[in-house]
Amino acid sequence: MVRWIADFLSGNSGVGGGRDFSAIYSILGFFKIIFIFFLALFVIGIVYVIYELRKFRPNYKLVYEESTLPQRKLAGEHWIKIMQRFNAGTESDWRLAIVEADSLVDEIFKRIGFDGETLGERIASISEREVHSIPELKDAHKMRNNLVHTPGYKIKREDAERALRHYYNVLEELEMI
């Protein structure tokens, strides 16, 4: 085969100077086999990458069984009560509304099955790919922690409203209200 390649490159292909393409066909046959081999490797590589990408899918499934559908309505009803408390207008009502919203989100995260003992741990275990509004939830939960753990912590109506909006966005994204 090396001789055929050398003859082809030097222009001495075939007998008597005629055009003999057997060397070219031999080379093309060899490249065809190499091409098929690399094509098979490429297809196997694609299948392997798709298989490995399954690891990056979210860890939870939002599958509603008949027994959980009334809970969805309860979350909506509970949210209405939280907003009624917020609209009462006093700072203590705003505080309580934020604590109740935080508690509602915590309960829903428990039912979905997120890992962690506290809401803070559950939030830390959730990626932004799973719940897109998780950064806002972190801010709202931080405000709730300040309300509960910092004596004399003052809150403005706008801040309370923003925190409740973050809780609402999470509940809406999880299709609970």
Stockholm file with secondary structure:
# STOCKHOLM 1.0

chainA/1-177         MVRWIADFLSGNSGVGGGRDFSAIYSILGFFKIIFIFFLALFVIGIVYVIYELRKFRPNYKLVYEESTLPQRKLAGEHWIKIMQRFNAGTESDWRLAIVEADSLVDEIFKRIGFDGETLGERIASISEREVHSIPELKDAHKMRNNLVHTPGYKIKREDAERALRHYYNVLEELEMI
#=GR chainA/1-177 SS CHHHHHHHHHTCCSSTTCCCCHHHHHHHHHHHHHHHHHHHHHHHHHHHHHHHHGGGSCSCCCCCCTTTHHHHHHHHHHHHHHHHHHTTCCHHHHHHHHHHHHHHHHHHHHHHTCCCSSHHHHHHHCCTTTCTTHHHHHHHHHHHHHHHHSTTCCCCHHHHHHHHHHHHHHHHHTTCC
#=GC SS_cons         CHHHHHHHHHTCCSSTTCCCCHHHHHHHHHHHHHHHHHHHHHHHHHHHHHHHHGGGSCSCCCCCCTTTHHHHHHHHHHHHHHHHHHTTCCHHHHHHHHHHHHHHHHHHHHHHTCCCSSHHHHHHHCCTTTCTTHHHHHHHHHHHHHHHHSTTCCCCHHHHHHHHHHHHHHHHHTTCC
//
